[in-house]
């Protein structure tokens, strides 16, 4: 009689999708392994809430699989049997359990994808890799869509996705007769509507916190270990999704680029952690938002729903496509040859610049900042200051709860730092303090004056902005959307330019003390 194969299946910490076909039927010959390992805690210095939330979500998922009748091996960080790398643990389990086959879900990080591909070449058993059944595109879709093109335009990809899935389409045309409402989704928040009451969770992760500290895992940021606010299972993720579409979606689009000292989350959904760990799927989030819009058209305009759909159907899938199209080269790009270290205040928030202080301290406290805080505050300053992209990338990868490399790296290197030279962004995302003043209330109480370029109290963003264009003129002048900046700069005259550049040089010499 034929003996059934004994199979070991690996589940990574960002593969917590209980709707995957793997889990639809239990089989006593299949064993799942989930592991907390130093390999993953130590490749970057992560926010303590990020480590704790991922571990809590992994443990919850393991319990869920067990309750569904599956065999699960869970290796905690300080388990004596834990060898602290995927390879060593898998080899040991295959041997100990006399397994015939090893299977894994395709990792979303190039680093792990490469590692597991190399590992299976050396294993003495049959090996298979499966799709995660999460994304709305294949790895190769974007590079195929833009085959032969120098630039990968997000807008073209987004329209293609809208048509492909028939989302916000009517008779072959976009609902509302335009593809995006980005121009209408840039309002500053000045208290026009009440802020929605946020949904936070009170997850007790004291045991995980103790494990992290006992094992001397290096982390950043703060955490209330008895009240972790982030969702750590599918039920909590679904509750947060429901709360967003009911409470915040009606005004999300209008204020999605706004920044305010009144709220660190404003109208944002905060679902990125649930999505990036696969506790939620992108399509169910889009469907929930669409259903809310269809049932409450008087409350939710097409402007609001399109702004949200664009983030998930467009931007999220686009970033993943960019990642797989440009890796590993993308991780090494440095178009401007920037080499300055990251200012020390990125790790503490101790700066007198109000916008950076708020964005960084918020990040340290909550492991979260929304996309404009990341792009136009912390990212903008790092680019203007000439910080090495590796240092910027290391910081973003560590500090945010939703930071997994496939989405963080292209956002940082290509979008924020323009380190790829413009394969993704049409121009560098830089600004003077004028933009920050327009989109936030940060400047109102800052010791620096948003409208001063030089002299006492001049906002560093202003002189650093013009210094950036001046020193990178050769590289930037060929970009069509940049010409106006140089015409403005040239009209200032030599004396004005010298004052601005001198101010910038002074600030660049003491970045840590701004």
C-alpha positions, -999 to +999 in steps of 0.1 A: +000+000+000+013+035-010+023+056+020+011+092+018+039+118+017+047+137+049+049+174+040+064+203+059+050+237+049+066+270+059+046+301+067+064+334+069+053+362+093+038+382+065+018+353+050-011+351+075-038+345+050-063+319+064-083+319+032-053+304+012-061+271-004-036+254+018-058+258+048-092+248+034-088+211+044-067+196+072-044+167+066-026+148+093+003+143+069+009+180+065+026+200+092+029+238+092+059+256+107+059+292+118+090+306+134+102+337+153+139+339+144+168+362+150+175+363+113+143+383+108+145+404+140+181+415+133+184+423+095+172+458+104+166+477+137+128+474+138+103+494+158+094+474+189+057+476+180+065+461+146+083+431+161+056+426+188+027+430+164+041+405+139+049+380+166+014+384+181-002+380+147+019+349+140+010+333+173-027+341+168-025+326+133-009+294+146-037+291+172-063+296+145-048+269+123-047+246+153-084+252+159-091+245+123-076+210+127-041+216+112-008+203+126+013+233+136+049+236+149+055+271+164+090+280+173+092+309+197+122+332+197+138+316+228+127+280+221+157+258+228+150+239+195+151+272+176+183+275+154+174+311+145+175+308+107+149+294+082+175+270+067+187+255+099+153+251+114+138+235+082+167+211+078+163+200+114+126+195+112+128+176+079+152+152+096+135+149+129+100+144+115+111+122+086+094+144+061+093+136+024+084+170+010+090+207+017+066+234+005+066+272+009+047+302-002+066+326-025+082+353-003+075+389-012+111+400-004+139+395-028+162+386+001+140+357+013+131+346-022+168+342-030+175+324+003+147+299-001+155+292-037+191+284-027+180+264+003+157+240-017+185+232-041+203+215-011+174+197+006+172+159+003+134+160-003+109+171-030+103+209-028+075+231-042+068+268-041+032+282-042+016+316-049+003+334-018-030+342-035-029+377-022-020+402-048-040+414-078-010+411-101+017+386-109+053+396-101+061+400-138+029+419-149+043+454-146+076+448-164+057+431-192+032+460-194+061+485-198+084+463-219+108+484-238+099+516-219+124+536-199+098+548-174+071+530-156+042+554-153+019+548-123-010+564-140-008+541-170-006+511-147-036+523-126-058+528-156-049+493-168-058+478-135-091+497-134-100+483-168-087+448-160-109+445-129-138+467-140-135+488-108-151+523-109-159+517-146-191+523-165-196+514-202-158+513-206-153+548-191-142+558-156-170+567-132-172+605-130-156+608-164-121+611-151-095+586-140-084+603-108-095+631-086-060+638-072-064+676-078-094+676-055-078+654-029-053+679-016-072+699+010-055+709+042-074+700+074-086+731+092-113+715+113-139+716+084-154+683+096-151+665+129-123+639+131-136+603+133-130+586+167-102+561+160-106+524+166-076+511+187-071+477+202-058+468+236-037+438+228-017+425+257+018+416+244+037+418+277+050+382+273+063+391+238+078+423+251+096+404+278+109+379+252+122+407+230+140+423+259+153+391+275+169+381+242+183+416+237+167+422+203+177+457+193+146+478+186+136+515+183+105+534+194+081+530+223+053+505+232+026+501+258+029+463+261-005+459+277-022+481+250-008+474+216-032+493+194-026+475+161-048+445+149-031+412+154-056+388+139-082+387+111-112+395+133-095+428+145-084+436+110-120+432+097-133+454+125-108+481+116-118+479+079-155+482+088-147+512+111-128+529+083-155+526+056-182+537+080-164+565+098-135+579+078-140+570+041-166+598+036-139+624+039-108+603+032-101+615-003-104+652+004-079+652+033-056+623+023-026+646+019-033+668+049-012+669+081-023+682+114-011+684+150-047+676+160-044+640+149-017+616+139-040+594+118-067+619+105-090+600+081-065+573+071-075+536+073-044+523+090-050+489+073-015+486+058-002+463+086-032+440+081-027+440+044+010+435+044+008+405+067-021+392+045-046+391+073-067+411+048-067+408+011-066+439-011-097+430-030-118+425+001-107+460+013-116+475-021-149+457-022-158+469+013-151+505+003-170+501-030-200+486-012-200+515+013-199+540-016-227+522-035-250+521-005-243+556+007-237+577-024-250+608-007-223+604+021-194+591+000-186+609-033-167+594-062-138+617-052-135+599-019-138+564-031-114+569-061-088+584-038-089+553-017-091+527-045-061+544-062-039+537-031-046+499-031-055+489-067-030+514-081-001+524-059+003+492-037+003+469-067+024+493-087+051+494-060+052+456-059+056+455-097+084+481-095+102+460-069+102+428-089+110+446-121+141+465-108+155+443-080+183+438-071+197+469-089+171+491-072+186+485-038+220+499-048+209+530-068+222+565-057+215+588-086+227+620-069+258+604-052+245+615-018+266+604+011+256+624+042+247+604+073+211+604+085+207+632+111+206+618+146+172+634+153+156+608+130+161+583+158+149+606+186+127+634+172+148+659+190+148+688+165+134+723+166+118+719+131+082+714+141+072+693+111+100+668+115+096+667+153+059+658+149+064+633+121+093+615+138+080+615+174+047+602+161+065+575+142+085+565+173+053+565+194+030+547+171+052+531+144+031+550+119+031+581+097+009+585+066+023+588+031+026+626+029+045+627+063+068+601+049+072+616+014+071+654+020+085+657+056+110+630+065+118+619+029+119+655+015+143+667+042+166+637+038+168+642+000+174+680+004+201+673+030+219+648+007+216+618+029+228+585+015+198+564+003+210+534+022+207+553+055+172+566+046+161+531+035+174+515+067+154+540+088+121+536+069+124+498+069+128+498+106+105+524+120+071+517+104+049+488+114+039+482+077+074+483+064+082+452+044+109+456+018+087+450-014+067+481-006+092+501+015+122+500-008+107+513-041+088+540-021+120+551-004+146+548-031+126+555-062+098+577-050+111+596-020+149+598-028+148+597-066+178+574-063+168+555-094+172+586-116+135+588-126+124+553-136+094+557-114+088+593-104+086+620-130+105+644-109+121+645-074+095+650-046+110+680-030+095+713-017+102+744+003+084+751+035+056+767+014+041+733+007+044+722+044+027+755+054-001+750+029-008+713+039-004+714+077-004+736+108+031+726+117+046+760+107+022+780+130+042+772+162+077+766+147+107+787+157+117+787+121+098+810+097+084+792+067+087+822+044+124+831+052+151+817+029+181+830+050+190+849+081+180+843+117+150+819+120+150+809+083+134+776+076+160+750+067+137+735+040+140+768+019+177+771+015+183+734+013+157+732-015+176+757-037+209+742-027+196+708-039+188+722-073+220+742-076+243+713-068+224+688-090+217+711-119+235+689-145+214+659-135+181+677-131+180+701-161+171+674-185+139+666-166+110+683-184+090+692-152+121+709-136+128+737-160+107+763-142+126+758-110+159+767-127+143+798-144+131+810-110+166+803-095+184+822-123+161+852-119+172+856-083+206+870-092+240+862-079+237+881-045+205+864-035+217+830-046+249+834-026+230+842+006+207+812+001+236+789-006+256+802+023+226+796+046+222+760+032+259+753+037+257+765+073+227+742+080+243+712+062+273+715+085+251+712+116+222+690+105+221+672+139+215+705+157+187+720+136 
